[in-house]
Amino acid sequence: MTAEAPPAILFWVQHLLGIGHFARTAALAGSAAASGYAAHIASGGASVPEARTDGAALHPLPALRAGDESFGRLVNARGDPADDADWRERSDRLAAIVSKVRPQLVVLEHYPFGRRAFGREIAALLRRARAQGAVRVAVSVRDILVDRKAERWVEAADFIERHVDRVFVHGDPAFVAFDETFPLARRIEPKLHYTGYVDPLLAEAEAKTSAEPEILVSSGGGRVGSALRRAALALGGGPDGEPIRIRAGPSVPARAFAALTASAGPRTTVERNRPDFRARLAGCACSVSQAGYNTVVDILKTGAPSVLVPFDASGETEQMRRARRLEKIGRAVVVPEAELTPTRLRIAIAAARALPRRPVDIRLDGAETFTRALPGLLAGSA
């Protein structure tokens, strides 16, 4: 007698500019795989060289990404505007994945709260999955949404009511409630399930320091953050002469990275992102970063004194909301990007270092909570 195959879960994720959506999905899929599920990720964004999927199978789709920080257009891997051929290639690839995986559960990352341009792709994915048998559908969404027009929220709520069994909100209402940025949350409340924040790293990292505590400057794995890196470079050193370490992600072009390195003074190190980030964050004198989801989890995990310069181009409101909430509870100092200068940054670093360090009661067990909810979801219970 052959053993029964484990339930198959297909995660659909599309990152456009940074890699936060992918990192969160990888953590969820890895947790599911560790619990015995056959976890698969259909990833539609640019390749993430440092990706760890921890037992989940990765199925890359032909990549599409945002053409610039305005998110106004999609481009393919060559940088050309996405056309019908690109969409057909993705559709054929996704159809092959669904046929191979035969998922009992499809998890949609962020859609329908965003990624509206991928609506036809999602509809085809769900049709194909359901044609193969009974399938449950869940949505995986971060704590804070970007402001949208009212009709977009109505579309999202309609989709959830018709097609979705569970909405996993990867946040903690004690820190920020989902209805603060999704005004129709009460309409879908029976399907909402808070998991806590998802930590993309498996375990706590021990503090790693240089010869003296440093100012650690980072901007995640995406292509944004150039103003932050320039301001940090101009500092030359921290308020008390601390060395500065600037980390740049793989999406920062080689020419821009070389220019940063060439301009660095004797107290400044410029380097690519490395796996020891959490350890260095735990031991740094102060962190200077944007306020993306994963960065904030890092800060909450390590308790690092923090200056946050939120990404806010083209009406992006998510990071500023998250940064201001951390500032309100005394865990960070916020500097809007429009006000960023080396002098302002130096003052903010000194202020952040003076903040009292106190524990914050925010749930950070999102991946584990998500996985514990899977048996009930697959069984069709509430």
N, C-alpha and C positions, 0 to 999 in steps of 0.2 A: 504494500500500500504506500503510495507516494504522499509525502507531507503536503499539506495545503499551502499554496503560495501566500506570502504575506500581502496585505492590502497595498495597492499601488496608489501613490499620491503624486500628482503632477502639479508643480508650482510654475506658474507663468509670471515672469518678471521682466520689466522693461526699464532700464536706467537710461537717462537721456543726457545728463551733464556730469553729476557726481556718481559715486558708486554705493551710496547709502542704501538704496532700495535693494540692490543685489546682495550686499553684505547681510542685511536683515533676513532676506529670503534664504540665503545660504545657511545662516544659523538655525532657522526654523527647520529647513530640510535636513540638516545634519542631526538635529535633535530627534527628528522623526526616524531617521535611519538608525540612530543608536538604539531606538526603542523597538526595532524590528520591522519597521515599515519599509516598503520598496519606494524610496523617495527619489523623484526625478525633477530636475529644474530645466525648463525651457527658457533660456535667457536671450533676450532680443537686443541687448545693448552691446557696446564695444567690449572687447576682451578685457578681463581683469586678471593681469598676470599673477598677482599675489592671492588669487582666489583660493579659499579653502572650503570645500563642500562636505568634508568629514563623513564620507560614506554615501552621500547622495550622488546620483549620476547627473552629470552636466550635459545638456543638449543645446549647443549654441545655435541660434537662429541667425540668418544673414543680418548683420548688425545695422541698426539705425540709431542715430543720435541727434541731439539738438544742434542746429547749425551755429547757434550763438547763445548768449546768456538770456536773450529775450524769449526763447523757446518758440519763436515764430515759424520755424520751418524745420523739417527733418531732412537729414542728409544720410547717405550710405557710407560704407567704409572708405570709399574713395573721396568723400567730401562733396559728391555731386548730389543735387536735389533728389530725394526719393521719388521713383517713378513706378509705373504699373509693373514693370519687370521685377523690381525689388519686392513689391508686395506679393506678386505671384510666387516668387522664390521662397519667401517666408511662409506663405500659405501651404505650399507643397511640403516644405520641411516640417511644419507643425503637424500636418496631416499624417506624415510618416511617424512622427513621435507618438501621437495619440494612438495610432494603430499598433505600434510596438508596445507601448506602456499599458494600454487598456486601463486607465485610471478608474478607481472607485471614488476618488475625491480629486477635484480640481480646485486649486487655491490661486486666486487672482490677486497679485500684488498691486495695491493702490486703486485699480479700476473697480468701480466706476467713479471714484472720487477725483480722478485725474486720468491722464492717458486717453483722452477722448478720441484722439486720432486713430487709436487702435480698436475702436468699437467693432468694426467689421471682422477683424481678426479674432476678437474674443467671441463674437457670435458664432463664427465658423468653428472655433475650438469647442464650444459647448455643444453645438449640434453633432459634431463628430463623436465626442465623448458619449453623448446620450444615445447615439445610434448603436453603440456597442453594448449597451446595458444600463442598469441603474447607476447613477452617479450623483454624488453630493457635490455642492459648490459652496466654497467659502471665499471670503474676501479678507485679505491681510492688509491692514492700513496703520500708518504711524499715528502718533499722538495728536499732531496739529496739521490742519489742512491750510492751503493757500486760499485766500478769499476768491470766490467765484460769483458770477451772476446768479440771481435767484433761480432762473430757469435751469441752470446746470445742476443745482442741488435737487430740483424736482426730478430731473432725468435720473440722477443717481438713486434717489429713493425709489422711483418706479422700477428701476432695474433690480434693485435688491428685493423688493417685494415679489417680483415675478420669478427671479432666477436664483436667488441666493438663500442658502440655509443658515449661514452663520457669518457674522462680521467680527473678526478678531481685531480689536483695537490695541495696538502695542504701546500702551501708556498706562498711567495710573491716575484715576480721577482725583486723587488727593493732591496731585501736582497740577494737572490740567484736564478738565473734563472734555469729552469729545464734542458735546453740544456747544462749547465755546466757539468752535470753528465750523461745525456742521449744524446749521440751524434746524434741520429736520430730523435730528437724532431721536426725538421722542416717537416719531412715526415708525422707525425701525427698531425701537428699543427692545422688543422681544428677541431680536436676533443679535444684539450687541453683546460682546463678551470681552471685558478688559483682561489682558494677560499680564500687565506690567511691562516694563521696558525690556527689549531684547538685547542681550549682550552678545556681540558677535565673537567674543573670545571665550574659550572654554574654561579658563581658570584665572585666578588672580595672579598677577605678575609681581615679583619682588622688585623693589625700587632699584633702579640702576642710575648711578650718578657719574658725572665726570669728576675731575679733580676738585671742582667746586660746583655748587648748585648753579644751574644754568636757566636761562630763559628759553623755553622750548616753543618754537613758532611752527604751526602746522596749518594746512588747509585741506586736509582729507585727500582722497584719491582722485578728485575731479580736476577740471581745467580752470576753475575760478580761484580767486585769492591773490591775484597779482599785486593789487594795491597793498594788501596786508604784508606780503613779502618785501615789497619795496620800502615800506615804512620801517619794518624791522631791520632791514639791511642798513638803513640810514642811521639807526640808533648807535651802532658801533659797540654798544655794551648796555647792560641793564642799569637801573637807577643807582645801584651801588657797585657798578663796574662788573656785574656778572657777565660771563660769556653768553653768547647767543647761538643757539642751534636752530637753523631754518630747515624744515623738511618740505620737500616738494614731491607731489605725486607723479606717477608715470605719464599722466596726460599733459604735464607741463612740457612743451616742446624742447628738444635738445638745445636749440639755439638760445631760448630764453633761460634755460637752466645754466648754460655756459656763461651767459652774461651775468647772472646772479653770482656764480662762483668767482668770476673775475673781479667783481666789485666788492667782494667780502673783505672786511678789515681783519686785523690779526686776532680780534676777540670774537669773530663770527665764523661759524662753520655752516656751509651749505651742502646738503646731501639729499639724495632720494629717500623716499619712505623706506623704512626697514621694519622687520618684525618686532623689534624691541621697543616699539612706541609706547605701549602701556607701561612697561617697566621704567622708561625714561620719564614718562609723565608722573609716575608715582614718586620719583625722586627729584623732580625739578623745583626750582625756586618759584617759577610762575609759568603757566601755560598761556599762550596767545594763539587764538584760533577763531574760526567761524563758529556757528552754533548749529551745525547739522546734528541729526539724531544720534549718530554713532559717537560723535565727538562729545556730546553731552553725557552719554552713557559712560564714556571714558572718564570724564570729569567727576561724575557722581561716584564711580567705582573707586577712584584714587584719592578723591578729596583735594586735588591739586588747586592752589590759588589760580584764578582764571580771569583773563581779559577776553571778552567775546566781541568780535567784529562781525556781525551777522551779514550774510549774503542777502541783499535786498534789491537786486536789479529787476527792472521791469515788473514792479508790483509784487515781488515775492515777499510775503508777510510771515511765512512759517518760522524762519530762523529768528527774526526779531521778537516774535511772541515768546519763543522758547527762551531766548536770552534774557528778556525782561523778567520772565518768571524766575529764572535763576538769580537774577540780580535782586529781586524782591525778597527772596529768602536768604540773602546774604552769602551766596555762593559764587558770585562773579561780579565784575565791573564791565559795563557795556559801553562800547564806543561805536556809534553809527559810522558806516564806511565813508559817508559824505563828510564827516568831521575828522577823519583819520589823518593825523600828521605825526611825525616822529616825536614832537614835544607832547602832544596829547597822549600818545601811546606810552611814553615814559611815565607820565603822571598816573595813568591808569594802572600800569604795572605796580607802581609803588602803593597805590590804593588797594589793589587786589591782595598784595602780600600782607597788608595790615588787617584783612578781614579775619574775624575769629573763625577757627575751624570747628564746626559742630556737625554731628551726624544728622542726616536728613532721612526721614522715613518715607522713602519712595521705593516701590517694588521694582526689582531688576531681574526677575525670574521669568521673563516673558516666553522664552523658548520652551522651558520646562512646563509652564502652564498650558501653552498651546498644545504640546504633545499629550499632556494628561487629558485634554478635552477631546482627542481624536476618537477614542472608542465610542463615546456617546454620539458624536457627530456621525460617524460611519454607520452606527446602528439606527440612526434616524431619531434619536431622542433629542429633547430640547437642550 
